[in-house]
Amino acid sequence: MNAKSAHTDHTTVKLGNETVQRGAGGETHQTAGGDVPTLTTQQGVPVSDNQNTLKAGVRGPSLMEDFHFREKIFHFDHERIPERVVHARGYGAHGFFELTHSLSNITSADVLQREGERVPAFVRFSTVTGSKGSTDLARDARGFAVKLYTKEGNWDIVGNNIPVFFIQDAVKFPDMVHAVKEEPDRAFPQAQSAHDNFWDFISLTPESMNMIMWVMSDRGIPRSFRFMEGFGVHTFRFVNKAGQSTYAKFHWKPKMGLQSVVWNEAVKISGADPDFHRRDLWNAIQSGEFPEWELGVQLFDDEFADKFDFDILDATKLIPEEILPVQPVGRLVLDRMVDNFFAETEQVAFCTQNIVPGVDFTNDPLLQGRNFSYLDTQLKRLGGPNFTHIPINAPKCPFHTLQQDGHMAMHNPKGRANYEPNSWGGEAGGPRENPQKGYKTFPSEVSGVKERVRSEKFADHYSQARQFYKSQTDVEQTHVQMAITFELSKVETPAIRGRVVSHLLNIDKDLAKAVADGLGLEKMPEAAPPARAVLDLPPSPALSILKNGPKSFAGRKIGVLATNGADGALLEALQTTAKAEGAEVEIIAPQIGGIKTADGKHIAAAQRVPGGPSVLFDAVVLLPSAEGAKQLAQDADARDFVTDAYAHAKFIGYVPAALPLLKRTGVVDDAVDDGVIPLKAAKDAEEFIKSCRALRFWQREAGVHAV
Ligand code: HDD
């Protein structure tokens, strides 16, 4: 019910413990909470009543004359802009890049000269396939787009969390994206590659096989943006002051190490908290745990490139770190959330064409195509050519162009000279080109016949896919098998399933067999004829997440399922030890009001049992009283908490009082293992957290999936 009666001009409304007076007029007015600004229209006219339209009579028609109403609705009607055609769902944060190892002998890029110097940065992480409102936990590649506001202009490294791509030539991008997004007649599935169109396209595009291995691996379901790598994907070029060129590939390595979730967990997180990754980044930054990545580069020259088996211009290939180590350059730290999501994260416009002096492109045909696409898409998305005037996109160094006008022009050049050459001289003549400082393209030679072709050196589609698969641990290989089997089981057309398996046969026979068995294929298809013989490349341990675990529980979260009468000393010990490790503890209780421990302390809860499933945590502790455990054993949500933690190979700590709950779920009786850890006293907290450093008790996993 509206608080205002037809007869009063001003209204007093109670909002929480604040009494707000509406319509007091003036620039600010008093509330119990202090001075607040007066609401105005866009023209700055104070608004007296934001609750009622202007009417002719108390029950009469609304009047067109109501400029406040018309302006308000007009603006609301235009709030939406087109979402990004890919990478629509994303989350960004501000931070800085600090140079730790100068590359002054390799590049003249100003940002890579002086060790210890920082420049502001903005990073947007994203999923690729889903719409803006889709879940964070889709199986998908993740965008990792970095904007560095350098002293010589903005440098955008628009990468992914996977170092290779689905296609080699940008002309295939619309086909690839159409195929993976929802099917056009039925408009589903949302944010999923598990459907016919995607796998149809993939099965007809063998160059995608390397990326398929990556995206079907655990890399496709990261635990958090903070725990994933980023890659520039393409080979770029650095150019130094002497004009010499060096090829460069960019790597962002997370300080907290890599971590992913398992698929069943991802499915459940999508329901329990579709904003899981957003919330994680927000919470980390707001609590001062600033995520950090090391920027590393792989540097090489033409001689190396010519000897390498693949073409360094082919974005479906990588250079193994074991062959060419990644050398550290600097650190990227995210330390500030945006003030406003739309103004910054939604309106940020990354363009691969945004490079700075000392950096250049190569002839990678994917990169060349991207350089057109990103500028073009911003015009559509942000409504005009002046999107660089939006603060998040504007350079933070001085800039002077002769460009003017267009929609929403915020800063046209001052003065009379808006062209050059001109004879006005001095400052009045405006900015001029500068051959010493200005951007110079590397003078690489170009010649050739004009034709639509793909280089022969791009033709090996399986060797690196095989290398990736062979480099994974058994657990990770099993996950790839399960992922492909899951996806193909959602494909309705049997011929497409078979065609995918025919490619897998070129990658690894056991992988193909596992998928064929999982699908129940009646007959193993013939292997797809490879355009080039498949090479048996040596495994690259750097490609495995599990071989490179962080050996620390920092940045992770323990969910403690507790009830009234819980052991307070143990809880406190868990909290203190976790804090010392850099980890967090969250209490899940039967009531959100919290619990009273056996020693009479009130402890607040973060979640009620149905809202705090164990999929939201990296490890769990069962800390009920004997009475509490009996009640929890009767509760399906509490039982799911335990069985899911067990099935997802998490470390489970438990007090002896929790046994009725463990028994009811089958854990303990049939399935105890070293990952289910009794906590008898406060001193056991330390050992438990130490065990959690392994992140998962993977030995359990094989026994969990019978089918
Ligand atoms: Fe792209 C967005 C990454 C190939 C065309 N792309 C976009 C974003 C990322 C990437 C991270 C989101 C940027 C943001 O947060 O705003 N894209 C990649 C990578 C690729 C790649 C790593 C391969 C190496 N992209 C690619 C091709 C084309 C595009 C080949 C077109 C020929 N990408 C776009 C786009 C988007 C985009 C349509 C959509 C929204 C935007 O640009 O700003 O232009």
Residues whose N, C-alpha, C, O or C-beta is under 5 A from the ligand:
A	BS01	HDD	R84 V85 V86 H87 G90 R124 S126 G143 F144 A145 V158 G159 N160 F165 A170 F173 V233 V348 F350 L366 G369 R370 S373 Y374 T377
